[in-house]
């Protein structure tokens, strides 16, 4: 019988956070879900409100939080270009002030804290695939810098708190993750293609669609996140977290059309500024440390994600609870 812990999940009503809350409850823990609902949604966690071990708190982590807990997962931050560029100053504040507030809380509680960092710390990588010792190729003043540099600064803060105050930290660099509860208007390639396909609208591919991405299904990522957080060894990261399978954007578009049976046509548009050409994690560390390997194939994961978006677009909110 494992020990029941009190766990804070910031950004807990978001895409990843809501799945993490479910997993932690299933593991027998008490969960405090903290979210300001900027990109998260109450209906993502509504089905959990009847659980006596679940609590939902509307709060913005750029302000201090005074609660008690054993562990903290810091997932709060808009993570898609459309959302994080909407208020770039607030995005950087969430990364920096938010991290300082959560690290301060962890310091007071002597609690272990996980930071959801990102593959964006590598920028448009000059090294492929990306290993954790690669320092990145980031434009510090570009449109994406509020997020890229915000997350890089957050990593710096986590390691500084660890060295200076002995805070037990875990830092994971999350690569493209997809699945049910993605935001339909987040501008990400998976949600874009699925929504366009379900509505039989043209599927927008940037450039020639030759740029590559790696897609990790949400349940695979949450499994690694929990294993990493629960590990008692001295390893604190940073660690790449994602699926090393690499697909071109054009391949993804064709697969979505195939699964949905859509009448959509593919149209090509100019590439956005600072858009990475390649993105694939080297997950050797995750394999060696935790014996972790993603198990959900892209077609299977897309089929589940399409079912979610189909229910969402039809307004079937009751049908979403199980997805």
C-alpha positions in Angstrom: 0.0 0.0 0.0 1.6 3.3 -1.1 1.4 6.4 1.0 -1.5 8.8 0.2 -0.1 12.2 -0.7 -1.6 15.6 -1.0 -0.7 16.8 -4.5 -1.1 20.3 -6.1 -1.4 20.4 -9.9 -1.2 23.9 -11.3 -2.8 24.2 -14.7 -4.8 21.2 -13.5 -7.9 22.0 -15.6 -5.8 22.1 -18.8 -5.2 19.4 -21.3 -2.3 17.7 -19.6 -3.3 18.8 -16.0 -6.7 17.2 -16.1 -5.3 13.8 -17.2 -2.7 14.1 -14.5 -5.4 14.9 -11.9 -7.3 11.7 -13.0 -4.2 9.6 -12.7 -3.2 10.9 -9.3 -6.7 10.3 -7.9 -6.6 6.8 -9.4 -3.4 6.2 -7.5 -5.2 7.1 -4.3 -3.9 10.6 -3.7 -5.6 13.8 -2.7 -5.5 16.4 -5.5 -5.8 20.2 -5.4 -6.3 21.4 -8.9 -5.2 25.0 -9.4 -6.2 26.9 -12.5 -7.1 30.4 -13.6 -9.0 29.0 -16.6 -7.2 31.1 -19.2 -6.8 28.0 -21.4 -8.0 25.3 -19.0 -11.7 24.5 -18.8 -13.9 23.5 -15.9 -15.6 20.8 -17.9 -12.3 19.0 -18.1 -12.4 18.2 -14.4 -16.2 18.5 -13.7 -16.5 14.7 -13.5 -13.9 14.7 -10.7 -15.8 17.2 -8.4 -17.8 14.4 -6.7 -14.6 12.7 -5.6 -13.9 13.6 -1.9 -10.2 13.6 -2.6 -10.4 16.3 -5.3 -10.6 20.0 -4.8 -10.7 22.8 -7.5 -9.3 26.2 -6.8 -9.4 29.2 -9.2 -6.1 30.9 -8.8 -3.4 32.6 -11.0 0.1 31.4 -9.9 1.6 34.8 -10.7 0.2 35.5 -7.2 1.5 33.6 -4.2 -0.5 30.5 -3.1 -0.8 29.6 0.6 -1.8 25.9 0.9 -0.4 22.7 2.3 0.8 19.8 0.2 3.4 17.0 -0.1 4.1 17.4 -3.9 3.6 20.0 -6.6 3.3 19.5 -10.3 3.8 22.9 -12.0 2.0 22.7 -15.4 0.4 26.2 -15.4 1.2 28.1 -18.6 -0.5 28.6 -22.0 1.5 26.3 -24.2 0.4 27.0 -27.8 1.7 29.9 -29.9 -1.8 31.4 -30.4 -2.5 31.5 -26.6 1.0 32.4 -25.3 1.3 35.2 -27.9 -2.0 36.7 -26.9 -0.5 38.2 -23.8 3.2 37.7 -24.1 4.1 39.7 -20.9 1.7 37.5 -18.9 3.1 34.4 -20.4 6.6 35.3 -19.2 5.2 36.3 -15.8 3.5 32.9 -15.5 6.8 31.2 -16.3 9.0 33.4 -14.1 6.8 34.8 -11.3 4.7 31.6 -11.3 7.9 29.5 -10.9 9.2 31.7 -8.1 5.8 31.4 -6.2 5.6 27.7 -6.6 9.3 27.2 -5.7 8.7 29.4 -2.7 5.8 27.2 -1.7 7.9 24.1 -2.2 10.6 25.6 -0.1 8.3 26.4 2.8 6.7 22.9 2.6 9.9 21.0 1.8 7.9 19.5 -1.0 9.1 17.9 -4.2 8.2 19.9 -7.2 8.0 19.0 -10.9 8.4 21.6 -13.6 6.7 21.0 -17.0 9.3 22.5 -19.2 9.2 22.2 -23.0 11.1 21.2 -26.1 10.8 24.9 -27.0 13.9 25.5 -24.8 15.8 24.0 -27.8 14.3 26.6 -30.2 14.9 25.8 -33.9 17.4 23.1 -33.1 20.8 22.9 -34.9 21.2 19.4 -33.4 18.9 16.5 -34.3 17.5 14.6 -32.5 17.7 16.8 -29.4 19.5 15.5 -26.3 19.3 17.1 -22.9 22.8 18.5 -23.0 22.0 20.6 -26.1 21.7 24.3 -25.1 19.4 25.3 -27.8 19.1 27.8 -30.7 16.6 30.4 -29.5 15.7 33.9 -30.8 15.5 35.9 -27.5 13.4 38.7 -29.0 11.2 36.8 -31.4 7.4 36.3 -31.2 7.9 33.0 -29.5 10.5 34.2 -27.0 7.9 35.0 -24.3 7.4 31.2 -24.0 10.8 29.9 -25.1 12.9 32.2 -22.9 10.2 32.1 -20.1 10.6 28.4 -19.9 14.4 28.6 -20.1 14.3 31.1 -17.2 12.0 28.8 -15.2 14.5 25.9 -15.6 17.2 28.3 -14.4 15.1 29.1 -11.3 14.4 25.5 -10.5 18.0 24.5 -10.6 19.0 27.6 -8.6 16.5 26.8 -5.9 17.7 23.3 -5.9 21.4 24.3 -5.5 20.8 27.2 -3.1 18.0 25.8 -0.9 18.1 22.1 -1.5 14.6 22.0 -2.9 13.8 18.5 -4.4 13.0 19.2 -8.0 12.2 17.3 -11.2 12.4 19.0 -14.6 10.9 17.4 -17.7 11.1 18.8 -21.2 7.8 18.0 -22.8 7.6 17.4 -26.6 4.4 17.5 -28.7 1.7 15.7 -26.8 -1.9 15.2 -28.1 -5.1 13.5 -27.0 -8.6 14.2 -25.7 -9.1 17.7 -24.0 -6.7 19.5 -26.3 -8.0 23.0 -26.9 -9.9 23.1 -30.3 -8.5 26.6 -31.1 -4.9 26.3 -29.9 -3.4 26.5 -33.3 -1.5 23.2 -32.9 -1.2 20.9 -35.8 -3.1 17.9 -34.4 -6.1 19.9 -33.2 -6.1 22.1 -36.3 -6.1 19.2 -38.7 -8.8 17.2 -36.8 -11.2 20.2 -36.5 -10.7 21.1 -40.1 -11.2 17.5 -41.2 -14.3 17.0 -39.1 -15.8 20.1 -40.7 -14.7 19.2 -44.2 -12.7 22.4 -44.4 -9.3 22.8 -46.2 -6.5 21.4 -44.1 -3.8 24.1 -43.8 -0.2 22.9 -44.1 2.6 25.4 -43.8 5.4 25.3 -46.4 5.5 22.0 -48.2 4.7 20.0 -45.1 8.2 18.5 -45.0 8.9 19.8 -41.4 8.8 17.0 -38.9 7.2 16.6 -35.5 7.0 13.8 -32.9 3.6 13.1 -31.3 3.2 11.5 -27.9 -0.2 10.4 -26.7 -1.2 11.9 -23.4 -1.5 8.7 -21.4 2.1 7.8 -22.3 3.4 11.2 -21.2 1.5 11.1 -17.9 2.9 7.7 -17.1 6.5 9.0 -17.5 5.7 12.2 -15.5 4.4 10.1 -12.6 7.3 7.7 -12.7 9.8 10.6 -12.8 8.1 12.3 -9.9 7.9 9.2 -7.8 11.6 8.2 -8.3 13.7 8.4 -5.2 17.1 8.6 -6.9 19.1 11.7 -7.1 18.3 12.3 -10.8 16.4 15.6 -11.2 16.6 16.2 -15.0 16.3 17.9 -17.2 14.7 15.0 -19.1 13.2 14.8 -22.5 9.6 13.5 -22.4 8.0 12.6 -25.7 7.6 10.1 -28.5 10.7 9.7 -30.7 8.6 8.6 -33.7 9.1 11.3 -36.4 6.4 12.2 -38.9 6.2 14.9 -41.5 3.3 17.3 -41.2 2.1 16.2 -44.6 2.0 12.5 -43.4 -0.1 13.7 -40.4 -2.5 15.5 -42.5 -3.1 12.5 -44.8 -3.5 10.2 -41.8 -6.2 12.5 -40.2 -8.1 12.6 -43.5 -7.9 8.8 -43.7 -9.2 8.2 -40.2 -12.0 10.8 -40.4 -13.0 9.9 -43.9 -13.1 13.7 -44.5 -13.6 15.4 -47.9 -11.0 18.0 -46.9 -8.3 19.1 -49.3 -4.8 20.0 -48.3 -3.7 23.6 -48.9 -0.2 24.9 -48.4 0.6 28.3 -46.9 3.9 30.2 -46.1 5.8 29.0 -43.0 5.4 31.1 -39.9 8.4 33.0 -38.4 10.8 30.9 -36.2 8.9 27.7 -36.9 11.2 24.7 -36.1 12.1 22.6 -39.1 12.6 19.4 -37.0 11.5 18.3 -33.6 12.2 14.9 -32.2 13.3 13.9 -28.7 16.2 11.7 -27.8 14.6 9.7 -25.0 17.6 7.6 -24.1 17.6 9.0 -20.5 13.9 8.2 -20.0 14.5 4.6 -21.3 17.6 4.1 -19.1 16.3 5.7 -15.9 12.6 4.5 -16.0 12.4 1.8 -18.6 9.8 4.0 -20.3 8.7 3.6 -23.9 5.6 5.2 -25.5 3.1 2.4 -26.3 0.2 4.2 -28.1 0.7 4.2 -31.9 -0.2 7.5 -33.7 -3.2 6.0 -35.5 -4.7 4.7 -32.3 -4.1 7.9 -30.4 -5.5 10.0 -33.2 -8.7 7.8 -33.4 -9.3 8.6 -29.6 -8.6 12.3 -30.1 -10.9 12.5 -33.1 -13.7 10.9 -31.1 -13.2 13.6 -28.4 -13.3 16.5 -30.9 -16.3 15.0 -32.7 -18.2 15.0 -29.4 -17.0 18.5 -28.6 -18.0 20.0 -31.9 -21.5 18.4 -31.6 -21.8 19.9 -28.1 -22.1 16.5 -26.4 -20.5 17.5 -23.1 -21.8 14.5 -21.3 -20.1 12.3 -23.8 -16.8 14.1 -23.1 -16.5 13.0 -19.5 -15.2 9.5 -20.4 -12.7 10.8 -23.0 
